[in-house]
Amino acid sequence: MMLCLTCGLQRPNSYKNNTCPRCKSHLKYIEAAAKGTAVKLHKAGLSVSYATAEVYSYNSYAVHTVNISIGLAKPYQVEVLRRLPEGYEYVFPEAHIIEYLSHIPIEHLLSPLLTYCVLRYEAQYLDNAEAKAVLKQKLIELDDWVDEAVEDGWLAICNLGGLL
Ligand SMILES: [Zn+2]
């Protein structure tokens, strides 16, 4: 879906305009499974550019890859993202990002909102049910990470320090 993180308005992926018709904010490409996490990051003050969370099956469904990618629209320093949940990476290189964005419709990639870095979890499983359970669990861990960073004032400190 194309989602306005400011007012919550949703539009289908085929929607051709990048601007929210209600509040004029930028619409973001957000997959349904990642919606709750993207909203939480936005409310915590982190700028999200897109969010995908899916299980991809390869080799005639023999391998199931869990991929969670949360694009960030500012080049946050690693200190901001201290102690990410286990298995998550914080990646910068642009060429690398394009590879992972390959399934996002091209018109959304060409939007003026840049992705500077990506929070990513990727791992392969032989069992599809296990992969789906890991996808859910890893999103919960990221949600908990945001809650913790808000509750103990870490993101407020980063904000005061000009890091957000
Ligand atoms: Zn809006």
Backbone and ligand atoms as CSV (ligand in chain L), in Angstrom:
chain,resi,resn,atom,element,x,y,z
A,1,MET,N,N,0.840,-1.192,0.000
A,1,MET,CA,C,0.000,0.000,0.000
A,1,MET,C,C,0.882,1.251,0.000
A,2,MET,N,N,0.268,2.376,-0.409
A,2,MET,CA,C,0.907,3.674,-0.244
A,2,MET,C,C,0.246,4.286,0.992
A,3,LEU,N,N,1.070,4.619,1.975
A,3,LEU,CA,C,0.525,5.036,3.267
A,3,LEU,C,C,1.043,6.418,3.652
A,4,CYS,N,N,0.144,7.232,4.194
A,4,CYS,CA,C,0.566,8.506,4.780
A,4,CYS,C,C,0.828,8.244,6.259
A,5,LEU,N,N,2.077,8.350,6.681
A,5,LEU,CA,C,2.414,8.078,8.077
A,5,LEU,C,C,1.952,9.214,8.992
A,6,THR,N,N,1.632,10.350,8.404
A,6,THR,CA,C,1.197,11.496,9.207
A,6,THR,C,C,-0.277,11.375,9.600
A,7,CYS,N,N,-1.155,11.081,8.618
A,7,CYS,CA,C,-2.590,11.054,8.935
A,7,CYS,C,C,-3.200,9.661,8.785
A,8,GLY,N,N,-2.438,8.685,8.293
A,8,GLY,CA,C,-2.929,7.310,8.219
A,8,GLY,C,C,-3.698,6.965,6.952
A,9,LEU,N,N,-3.837,7.905,6.028
A,9,LEU,CA,C,-4.551,7.628,4.779
A,9,LEU,C,C,-3.831,6.552,3.962
A,10,GLN,N,N,-4.613,5.603,3.395
A,10,GLN,CA,C,-4.035,4.536,2.576
A,10,GLN,C,C,-4.521,4.648,1.144
A,11,ARG,N,N,-3.619,4.318,0.223
A,11,ARG,CA,C,-3.980,4.258,-1.184
A,11,ARG,C,C,-3.345,2.992,-1.756
A,12,PRO,N,N,-3.933,2.430,-2.859
A,12,PRO,CA,C,-3.324,1.228,-3.445
A,12,PRO,C,C,-1.938,1.515,-4.031
A,13,ASN,N,N,-1.156,0.458,-4.261
A,13,ASN,CA,C,0.187,0.633,-4.829
A,13,ASN,C,C,0.159,1.317,-6.187
A,14,SER,N,N,-0.973,1.188,-6.893
A,14,SER,CA,C,-1.077,1.753,-8.237
A,14,SER,C,C,-1.319,3.270,-8.208
A,15,TYR,N,N,-1.522,3.815,-7.027
A,15,TYR,CA,C,-1.798,5.254,-6.899
A,15,TYR,C,C,-0.609,6.051,-7.446
A,16,LYS,N,N,-0.896,6.974,-8.364
A,16,LYS,CA,C,0.199,7.597,-9.121
A,16,LYS,C,C,0.768,8.867,-8.490
A,17,ASN,N,N,0.117,9.345,-7.457
A,17,ASN,CA,C,0.558,10.607,-6.869
A,17,ASN,C,C,1.294,10.322,-5.563
A,18,ASN,N,N,2.434,10.948,-5.330
A,18,ASN,CA,C,3.219,10.709,-4.109
A,18,ASN,C,C,2.777,11.575,-2.933
A,19,THR,N,N,1.786,12.437,-3.153
A,19,THR,CA,C,1.370,13.358,-2.094
A,19,THR,C,C,0.032,12.937,-1.506
A,20,CYS,N,N,-0.066,12.976,-0.195
A,20,CYS,CA,C,-1.311,12.626,0.484
A,20,CYS,C,C,-2.373,13.662,0.140
A,21,PRO,N,N,-3.550,13.209,-0.409
A,21,PRO,CA,C,-4.582,14.182,-0.789
A,21,PRO,C,C,-5.222,14.857,0.428
A,22,ARG,N,N,-5.060,14.270,1.613
A,22,ARG,CA,C,-5.691,14.855,2.800
A,22,ARG,C,C,-4.786,15.874,3.494
A,23,CYS,N,N,-3.509,15.491,3.753
A,23,CYS,CA,C,-2.670,16.393,4.562
A,23,CYS,C,C,-1.407,16.860,3.820
A,24,LYS,N,N,-1.262,16.415,2.553
A,24,LYS,CA,C,-0.149,16.855,1.690
A,24,LYS,C,C,1.231,16.316,2.112
A,25,SER,N,N,1.257,15.369,3.050
A,25,SER,CA,C,2.535,14.728,3.382
A,25,SER,C,C,2.910,13.763,2.260
A,26,HIS,N,N,4.112,13.207,2.373
A,26,HIS,CA,C,4.583,12.277,1.365
A,26,HIS,C,C,4.013,10.878,1.623
A,27,LEU,N,N,3.438,10.244,0.603
A,27,LEU,CA,C,2.966,8.859,0.759
A,27,LEU,C,C,4.160,7.921,0.674
A,28,LYS,N,N,4.177,6.874,1.500
A,28,LYS,CA,C,5.296,5.925,1.525
A,28,LYS,C,C,4.825,4.549,1.083
A,29,TYR,N,N,5.732,3.803,0.419
A,29,TYR,CA,C,5.441,2.423,0.047
A,29,TYR,C,C,5.650,1.552,1.298
A,30,ILE,N,N,4.547,1.052,1.863
A,30,ILE,CA,C,4.613,0.281,3.099
A,30,ILE,C,C,3.848,-1.022,2.898
A,31,GLU,N,N,4.498,-2.151,3.058
A,31,GLU,CA,C,3.786,-3.427,2.930
A,31,GLU,C,C,3.000,-3.697,4.216
A,32,ALA,N,N,1.859,-4.372,4.050
A,32,ALA,CA,C,0.908,-4.539,5.159
A,32,ALA,C,C,1.565,-5.081,6.430
A,33,ALA,N,N,2.429,-6.096,6.299
A,33,ALA,CA,C,3.032,-6.720,7.484
A,33,ALA,C,C,3.916,-5.744,8.260
A,34,ALA,N,N,4.458,-4.743,7.553
A,34,ALA,CA,C,5.397,-3.802,8.181
A,34,ALA,C,C,4.717,-2.517,8.631
A,35,LYS,N,N,3.393,-2.421,8.423
A,35,LYS,CA,C,2.695,-1.151,8.685
A,35,LYS,C,C,2.826,-0.706,10.152
A,36,GLY,N,N,2.519,-1.609,11.091
A,36,GLY,CA,C,2.566,-1.252,12.515
A,36,GLY,C,C,3.944,-0.750,12.922
A,37,THR,N,N,4.976,-1.425,12.429
A,37,THR,CA,C,6.355,-1.063,12.773
A,37,THR,C,C,6.727,0.288,12.160
A,38,ALA,N,N,6.312,0.514,10.915
A,38,ALA,CA,C,6.627,1.788,10.245
A,38,ALA,C,C,5.964,2.954,10.974
A,39,VAL,N,N,4.708,2.762,11.397
A,39,VAL,CA,C,3.985,3.813,12.114
A,39,VAL,C,C,4.679,4.105,13.445
A,40,LYS,N,N,5.098,3.044,14.122
A,40,LYS,CA,C,5.777,3.183,15.413
A,40,LYS,C,C,7.099,3.959,15.266
A,41,LEU,N,N,7.880,3.627,14.257
A,41,LEU,CA,C,9.148,4.337,14.005
A,41,LEU,C,C,8.876,5.809,13.724
A,42,HIS,N,N,7.848,6.060,12.906
A,42,HIS,CA,C,7.490,7.443,12.555
A,42,HIS,C,C,7.105,8.232,13.805
A,43,LYS,N,N,6.272,7.625,14.657
A,43,LYS,CA,C,5.822,8.310,15.884
A,43,LYS,C,C,6.988,8.559,16.837
A,44,ALA,N,N,8.006,7.691,16.762
A,44,ALA,CA,C,9.180,7.849,17.630
A,44,ALA,C,C,10.125,8.937,17.103
A,45,GLY,N,N,9.811,9.478,15.917
A,45,GLY,CA,C,10.600,10.580,15.385
A,45,GLY,C,C,11.614,10.184,14.331
A,46,LEU,N,N,11.613,8.881,13.945
A,46,LEU,CA,C,12.542,8.445,12.902
A,46,LEU,C,C,11.834,8.555,11.546
A,47,SER,N,N,12.551,8.998,10.553
A,47,SER,CA,C,11.955,9.266,9.249
A,47,SER,C,C,12.042,8.028,8.355
A,48,VAL,N,N,10.889,7.423,8.070
A,48,VAL,CA,C,10.828,6.183,7.278
A,48,VAL,C,C,10.557,6.525,5.815
A,49,SER,N,N,11.294,5.896,4.888
A,49,SER,CA,C,11.039,6.158,3.466
A,49,SER,C,C,10.239,5.036,2.801
A,50,TYR,N,N,10.375,3.809,3.289
A,50,TYR,CA,C,9.569,2.686,2.790
A,50,TYR,C,C,9.724,1.553,3.793
A,51,ALA,N,N,8.872,0.554,3.713
A,51,ALA,CA,C,9.013,-0.604,4.611
A,51,ALA,C,C,8.468,-1.849,3.933
A,52,THR,N,N,9.298,-2.872,3.864
A,52,THR,CA,C,8.849,-4.155,3.315
A,52,THR,C,C,9.118,-5.248,4.336
A,53,ALA,N,N,8.241,-6.247,4.358
A,53,ALA,CA,C,8.424,-7.390,5.255
A,53,ALA,C,C,7.729,-8.570,4.614
A,54,GLU,N,N,8.529,-9.532,4.119
A,54,GLU,CA,C,7.944,-10.644,3.384
A,54,GLU,C,C,8.798,-11.882,3.495
A,55,VAL,N,N,8.174,-13.021,3.193
A,55,VAL,CA,C,8.912,-14.271,3.025
A,55,VAL,C,C,8.913,-14.574,1.527
A,56,TYR,N,N,10.104,-14.713,0.960
A,56,TYR,CA,C,10.246,-15.059,-0.456
A,56,TYR,C,C,10.671,-16.512,-0.563
A,57,SER,N,N,10.010,-17.266,-1.446
A,57,SER,CA,C,10.359,-18.681,-1.596
A,57,SER,C,C,11.077,-18.911,-2.919
A,58,TYR,N,N,12.191,-19.659,-2.848
A,58,TYR,CA,C,13.023,-19.927,-4.024
A,58,TYR,C,C,13.227,-21.418,-4.215
A,59,ASN,N,N,13.867,-21.763,-5.311
A,59,ASN,CA,C,14.218,-23.174,-5.614
A,59,ASN,C,C,13.022,-24.100,-5.447
A,60,SER,N,N,11.955,-23.806,-6.175
A,60,SER,CA,C,10.724,-24.606,-6.094
A,60,SER,C,C,10.257,-24.757,-4.649
A,61,TYR,N,N,10.259,-23.667,-3.947
A,61,TYR,CA,C,9.770,-23.606,-2.565
A,61,TYR,C,C,10.592,-24.431,-1.578
A,62,ALA,N,N,11.877,-24.647,-1.890
A,62,ALA,CA,C,12.746,-25.393,-0.972
A,62,ALA,C,C,13.405,-24.460,0.046
A,63,VAL,N,N,13.568,-23.190,-0.346
A,63,VAL,CA,C,14.216,-22.225,0.542
A,63,VAL,C,C,13.289,-21.023,0.729
A,64,HIS,N,N,13.151,-20.594,1.976
A,64,HIS,CA,C,12.252,-19.480,2.280
A,64,HIS,C,C,13.051,-18.376,2.958
A,65,THR,N,N,13.145,-17.249,2.285
A,65,THR,CA,C,13.953,-16.143,2.803
A,65,THR,C,C,13.060,-15.105,3.470
A,66,VAL,N,N,13.378,-14.834,4.726
A,66,VAL,CA,C,12.691,-13.764,5.448
A,66,VAL,C,C,13.437,-12.476,5.153
A,67,ASN,N,N,12.737,-11.469,4.652
A,67,ASN,CA,C,13.394,-10.181,4.425
A,67,ASN,C,C,12.540,-9.057,5.000
A,68,ILE,N,N,13.140,-8.339,5.913
A,68,ILE,CA,C,12.515,-7.130,6.449
A,68,ILE,C,C,13.457,-5.987,6.082
A,69,SER,N,N,12.933,-4.981,5.400
A,69,SER,CA,C,13.752,-3.808,5.055
A,69,SER,C,C,12.968,-2.549,5.394
A,70,ILE,N,N,13.547,-1.738,6.241
A,70,ILE,CA,C,12.922,-0.461,6.592
A,70,ILE,C,C,13.860,0.639,6.103
A,71,GLY,N,N,13.437,1.347,5.071
A,71,GLY,CA,C,14.255,2.438,4.548
A,71,GLY,C,C,14.138,3.661,5.438
A,72,LEU,N,N,15.262,4.308,5.685
A,72,LEU,CA,C,15.259,5.525,6.497
A,72,LEU,C,C,15.635,6.714,5.618
A,73,ALA,N,N,14.887,7.803,5.761
A,73,ALA,CA,C,15.033,8.945,4.863
A,73,ALA,C,C,16.075,9.952,5.332
A,74,LYS,N,N,16.800,9.610,6.400
A,74,LYS,CA,C,17.913,10.453,6.852
A,74,LYS,C,C,19.105,9.554,7.151
A,75,PRO,N,N,20.323,10.064,6.958
A,75,PRO,CA,C,21.501,9.233,7.227
A,75,PRO,C,C,21.831,9.215,8.719
A,76,TYR,N,N,21.013,8.503,9.487
A,76,TYR,CA,C,21.221,8.474,10.938
A,76,TYR,C,C,22.556,7.843,11.295
A,77,GLN,N,N,23.205,8.419,12.305
A,77,GLN,CA,C,24.436,7.819,12.792
A,77,GLN,C,C,24.103,6.538,13.546
A,78,VAL,N,N,25.050,5.618,13.563
A,78,VAL,CA,C,24.781,4.312,14.170
A,78,VAL,C,C,24.412,4.423,15.650
A,79,GLU,N,N,24.882,5.481,16.317
A,79,GLU,CA,C,24.567,5.654,17.742
A,79,GLU,C,C,23.060,5.729,17.978
A,80,VAL,N,N,22.354,6.330,17.018
A,80,VAL,CA,C,20.906,6.476,17.159
A,80,VAL,C,C,20.248,5.093,17.266
A,81,LEU,N,N,20.786,4.142,16.542
A,81,LEU,CA,C,20.177,2.809,16.458
A,81,LEU,C,C,20.887,1.792,17.353
A,82,ARG,N,N,21.404,2.245,18.446
A,82,ARG,CA,C,22.146,1.382,19.390
A,82,ARG,C,C,21.431,0.039,19.625
A,83,ARG,N,N,22.202,-1.002,19.819
A,83,ARG,CA,C,21.691,-2.322,20.194
A,83,ARG,C,C,20.434,-2.749,19.441
A,84,LEU,N,N,20.524,-2.874,18.147
A,84,LEU,CA,C,19.387,-3.359,17.360
A,84,LEU,C,C,19.087,-4.798,17.757
A,85,PRO,N,N,17.842,-5.271,17.541
A,85,PRO,CA,C,17.540,-6.672,17.847
A,85,PRO,C,C,18.480,-7.611,17.079
A,86,GLU,N,N,18.723,-8.768,17.646
A,86,GLU,CA,C,19.670,-9.733,17.076
A,86,GLU,C,C,19.344,-10.048,15.611
A,87,GLY,N,N,20.372,-9.999,14.781
A,87,GLY,CA,C,20.200,-10.354,13.375
A,87,GLY,C,C,19.930,-9.166,12.466
A,88,TYR,N,N,19.545,-8.032,13.050
A,88,TYR,CA,C,19.304,-6.839,12.227
A,88,TYR,C,C,20.628,-6.171,11.862
A,89,GLU,N,N,20.683,-5.678,10.623
A,89,GLU,CA,C,21.840,-4.908,10.168
A,89,GLU,C,C,21.379,-3.500,9.825
A,90,TYR,N,N,22.322,-2.586,9.880
A,90,TYR,CA,C,22.066,-1.207,9.477
A,90,TYR,C,C,22.996,-0.944,8.302
A,91,VAL,N,N,22.433,-0.883,7.098
A,91,VAL,CA,C,23.278,-0.816,5.905
A,91,VAL,C,C,23.134,0.512,5.157
A,92,PHE,N,N,24.255,0.966,4.638
A,92,PHE,CA,C,24.320,2.251,3.945
A,92,PHE,C,C,24.469,2.194,2.413
A,93,PRO,N,N,25.321,1.305,1.903
A,93,PRO,CA,C,25.733,1.454,0.494
A,93,PRO,C,C,24.544,1.493,-0.470
A,94,GLU,N,N,24.521,2.496,-1.295
A,94,GLU,CA,C,23.366,2.707,-2.171
A,94,GLU,C,C,23.171,1.593,-3.190
A,95,ALA,N,N,24.259,1.069,-3.736
A,95,ALA,CA,C,24.137,0.024,-4.749
A,95,ALA,C,C,23.455,-1.207,-4.144
A,96,HIS,N,N,23.811,-1.487,-2.928
A,96,HIS,CA,C,23.263,-2.601,-2.189
A,96,HIS,C,C,21.754,-2.435,-2.006
A,97,ILE,N,N,21.371,-1.201,-1.709
A,97,ILE,CA,C,19.966,-0.912,-1.446
A,97,ILE,C,C,19.127,-1.154,-2.690
A,98,ILE,N,N,19.602,-0.707,-3.831
A,98,ILE,CA,C,18.852,-0.868,-5.074
A,98,ILE,C,C,18.518,-2.338,-5.322
A,99,GLU,N,N,19.474,-3.200,-5.043
A,99,GLU,CA,C,19.272,-4.637,-5.202
A,99,GLU,C,C,18.070,-5.115,-4.363
A,100,TYR,N,N,17.980,-4.616,-3.145
A,100,TYR,CA,C,16.899,-5.051,-2.265
A,100,TYR,C,C,15.573,-4.366,-2.561
A,101,LEU,N,N,15.629,-3.295,-3.311
A,101,LEU,CA,C,14.406,-2.577,-3.642
A,101,LEU,C,C,13.807,-3.062,-4.946
A,102,SER,N,N,14.395,-4.098,-5.536
A,102,SER,CA,C,14.040,-4.445,-6.912
A,102,SER,C,C,12.576,-4.809,-7.105
A,103,HIS,N,N,11.887,-5.204,-6.037
A,103,HIS,CA,C,10.480,-5.557,-6.211
A,103,HIS,C,C,9.520,-4.410,-5.916
A,104,ILE,N,N,10.072,-3.250,-5.593
A,104,ILE,CA,C,9.212,-2.092,-5.347
A,104,ILE,C,C,8.924,-1.412,-6.693
A,105,PRO,N,N,7.642,-1.067,-6.939
A,105,PRO,CA,C,7.309,-0.429,-8.224
A,105,PRO,C,C,8.210,0.771,-8.500
A,106,ILE,N,N,8.661,0.873,-9.739
A,106,ILE,CA,C,9.675,1.850,-10.106
A,106,ILE,C,C,9.240,3.286,-9.811
A,107,GLU,N,N,7.942,3.582,-9.982
A,107,GLU,CA,C,7.508,4.979,-9.763
A,107,GLU,C,C,7.718,5.409,-8.310
A,108,HIS,N,N,7.705,4.426,-7.389
A,108,HIS,CA,C,7.927,4.783,-5.989
A,108,HIS,C,C,9.414,4.969,-5.701
A,109,LEU,N,N,10.241,4.235,-6.439
A,109,LEU,CA,C,11.689,4.409,-6.276
A,109,LEU,C,C,12.129,5.775,-6.779
A,110,LEU,N,N,11.404,6.287,-7.760
A,110,LEU,CA,C,11.790,7.556,-8.369
A,110,LEU,C,C,11.235,8.745,-7.599
A,111,SER,N,N,10.543,8.465,-6.518
A,111,SER,CA,C,9.958,9.552,-5.734
A,111,SER,C,C,11.081,10.422,-5.158
A,112,PRO,N,N,10.769,11.666,-4.865
A,112,PRO,CA,C,11.823,12.589,-4.399
A,112,PRO,C,C,12.340,12.250,-3.003
A,113,LEU,N,N,11.665,11.328,-2.316
A,113,LEU,CA,C,12.088,10.998,-0.967
A,113,LEU,C,C,13.210,9.964,-1.030
A,114,LEU,N,N,14.393,10.336,-0.614
A,114,LEU,CA,C,15.527,9.431,-0.728
A,114,LEU,C,C,15.627,8.471,0.445
A,115,THR,N,N,16.192,7.316,0.156
A,115,THR,CA,C,16.528,6.372,1.214
A,115,THR,C,C,18.030,6.452,1.437
A,116,TYR,N,N,18.428,6.782,2.664
A,116,TYR,CA,C,19.855,6.923,2.961
A,116,TYR,C,C,20.446,5.657,3.565
A,117,CYS,N,N,19.602,4.919,4.274
A,117,CYS,CA,C,20.103,3.718,4.921
A,117,CYS,C,C,18.919,2.794,5.205
A,118,VAL,N,N,19.229,1.556,5.479
A,118,VAL,CA,C,18.179,0.553,5.631
A,118,VAL,C,C,18.429,-0.272,6.883
A,119,LEU,N,N,17.352,-0.482,7.636
A,119,LEU,CA,C,17.389,-1.454,8.728
A,119,LEU,C,C,16.946,-2.768,8.108
A,120,ARG,N,N,17.774,-3.785,8.216
A,120,ARG,CA,C,17.449,-5.002,7.470
A,120,ARG,C,C,17.640,-6.261,8.291
A,121,TYR,N,N,16.700,-7.166,8.135
A,121,TYR,CA,C,16.871,-8.517,8.666
A,121,TYR,C,C,16.695,-9.455,7.492
A,122,GLU,N,N,17.627,-10.355,7.291
A,122,GLU,CA,C,17.459,-11.350,6.232
A,122,GLU,C,C,18.058,-12.673,6.672
A,123,ALA,N,N,17.276,-13.738,6.518
A,123,ALA,CA,C,17.757,-15.077,6.866
A,123,ALA,C,C,16.939,-16.093,6.095
A,124,GLN,N,N,17.552,-17.253,5.860
A,124,GLN,CA,C,16.888,-18.293,5.071
A,124,GLN,C,C,16.483,-19.468,5.949
A,125,TYR,N,N,15.343,-20.036,5.614
A,125,TYR,CA,C,14.818,-21.183,6.366
A,125,TYR,C,C,14.344,-22.243,5.381
A,126,LEU,N,N,14.369,-23.485,5.817
A,126,LEU,CA,C,13.931,-24.581,4.950
A,126,LEU,C,C,12.428,-24.824,5.091
A,127,ASP,N,N,11.860,-24.276,6.153
A,127,ASP,CA,C,10.451,-24.515,6.416
A,127,ASP,C,C,9.672,-23.199,6.303
A,128,ASN,N,N,8.626,-23.187,5.498
A,128,ASN,CA,C,7.872,-21.966,5.243
A,128,ASN,C,C,7.173,-21.461,6.503
A,129,ALA,N,N,6.596,-22.371,7.288
A,129,ALA,CA,C,5.898,-21.959,8.510
A,129,ALA,C,C,6.881,-21.334,9.492
A,130,GLU,N,N,8.085,-21.903,9.559
A,130,GLU,CA,C,9.101,-21.349,10.452
A,130,GLU,C,C,9.492,-19.938,9.992
A,131,ALA,N,N,9.677,-19.788,8.675
A,131,ALA,CA,C,10.056,-18.477,8.126
A,131,ALA,C,C,8.988,-17.434,8.454
A,132,LYS,N,N,7.719,-17.813,8.311
A,132,LYS,CA,C,6.630,-16.862,8.594
A,132,LYS,C,C,6.593,-16.494,10.076
A,133,ALA,N,N,6.873,-17.469,10.936
A,133,ALA,CA,C,6.902,-17.208,12.378
A,133,ALA,C,C,8.059,-16.271,12.718
A,134,VAL,N,N,9.218,-16.466,12.056
A,134,VAL,CA,C,10.385,-15.604,12.294
A,134,VAL,C,C,10.074,-14.171,11.837
A,135,LEU,N,N,9.401,-14.032,10.696
A,135,LEU,CA,C,9.034,-12.704,10.186
A,135,LEU,C,C,8.245,-11.943,11.247
A,136,LYS,N,N,7.226,-12.587,11.795
A,136,LYS,CA,C,6.395,-11.956,12.832
A,136,LYS,C,C,7.224,-11.601,14.061
A,137,GLN,N,N,8.029,-12.576,14.508
A,137,GLN,CA,C,8.821,-12.397,15.721
A,137,GLN,C,C,9.812,-11.237,15.578
A,138,LYS,N,N,10.457,-11.161,14.406
A,138,LYS,CA,C,11.482,-10.124,14.203
A,138,LYS,C,C,10.860,-8.728,14.139
A,139,LEU,N,N,9.621,-8.634,13.605
A,139,LEU,CA,C,8.929,-7.341,13.603
A,139,LEU,C,C,8.556,-6.944,15.026
A,140,ILE,N,N,8.134,-7.920,15.833
A,140,ILE,CA,C,7.813,-7.647,17.249
A,140,ILE,C,C,9.064,-7.145,17.971
A,141,GLU,N,N,10.210,-7.774,17.688
A,141,GLU,CA,C,11.466,-7.358,18.334
A,141,GLU,C,C,11.834,-5.922,17.959
A,142,LEU,N,N,11.570,-5.552,16.695
A,142,LEU,CA,C,11.865,-4.183,16.276
A,142,LEU,C,C,10.904,-3.193,16.949
A,143,ASP,N,N,9.624,-3.604,17.073
A,143,ASP,CA,C,8.641,-2.776,17.793
A,143,ASP,C,C,9.100,-2.557,19.235
A,144,ASP,N,N,9.542,-3.635,19.880
A,144,ASP,CA,C,9.996,-3.547,21.275
A,144,ASP,C,C,11.218,-2.636,21.388
A,145,TRP,N,N,12.097,-2.730,20.390
A,145,TRP,CA,C,13.301,-1.899,20.370
A,145,TRP,C,C,12.920,-0.417,20.329
A,146,VAL,N,N,11.920,-0.073,19.495
A,146,VAL,CA,C,11.466,1.324,19.410
A,146,VAL,C,C,10.874,1.749,20.745
A,147,ASP,N,N,9.999,0.901,21.317
A,147,ASP,CA,C,9.372,1.230,22.606
A,147,ASP,C,C,10.426,1.513,23.669
A,148,GLU,N,N,11.443,0.668,23.697
A,148,GLU,CA,C,12.503,0.807,24.702
A,148,GLU,C,C,13.273,2.121,24.507
A,149,ALA,N,N,13.595,2.421,23.253
A,149,ALA,CA,C,14.358,3.648,22.953
A,149,ALA,C,C,13.558,4.895,23.299
A,150,VAL,N,N,12.221,4.800,23.192
A,150,VAL,CA,C,11.361,5.926,23.555
A,150,VAL,C,C,11.248,6.010,25.074
A,151,GLU,N,N,10.953,4.874,25.711
A,151,GLU,CA,C,10.701,4.843,27.155
A,151,GLU,C,C,11.906,5.297,27.981
A,152,ASP,N,N,13.098,4.872,27.600
A,152,ASP,CA,C,14.246,5.274,28.413
A,152,ASP,C,C,14.853,6.597,27.946
A,153,GLY,N,N,14.148,7.271,27.038
A,153,GLY,CA,C,14.544,8.630,26.661
A,153,GLY,C,C,15.695,8.708,25.668
A,154,TRP,N,N,16.107,7.571,25.124
A,154,TRP,CA,C,17.258,7.592,24.220
A,154,TRP,C,C,16.999,8.425,22.970
A,155,LEU,N,N,15.825,8.258,22.368
A,155,LEU,CA,C,15.532,9.016,21.142
A,155,LEU,C,C,15.355,10.509,21.454
A,156,ALA,N,N,14.854,10.813,22.654
A,156,ALA,CA,C,14.735,12.226,23.057
A,156,ALA,C,C,16.128,12.851,23.186
A,157,ILE,N,N,17.055,12.078,23.749
A,157,ILE,CA,C,18.443,12.555,23.876
A,157,ILE,C,C,19.046,12.786,22.490
A,158,CYS,N,N,18.813,11.832,21.588
A,158,CYS,CA,C,19.325,11.963,20.206
A,158,CYS,C,C,18.739,13.207,19.547
A,159,ASN,N,N,17.465,13.446,19.798
A,159,ASN,CA,C,16.786,14.597,19.218
A,159,ASN,C,C,17.411,15.894,19.732
A,160,LEU,N,N,17.618,15.970,21.047
A,160,LEU,CA,C,18.242,17.150,21.645
A,160,LEU,C,C,19.657,17.355,21.114
A,161,GLY,N,N,20.329,16.219,20.858
A,161,GLY,CA,C,21.705,16.283,20.370
A,161,GLY,C,C,21.796,16.553,18.878
A,162,GLY,N,N,20.635,16.744,18.226
A,162,GLY,CA,C,20.624,17.039,16.794
A,162,GLY,C,C,20.861,15.835,15.902
A,163,LEU,N,N,20.691,14.623,16.455
A,163,LEU,CA,C,20.940,13.417,15.662
A,163,LEU,C,C,19.695,12.922,14.928
A,164,LEU,N,N,18.535,13.465,15.286
A,164,LEU,CA,C,17.314,13.017,14.587
A,164,LEU,C,C,16.877,14.060,13.562
L,1,ZN,ZN,ZN,-1.901,12.411,5.108
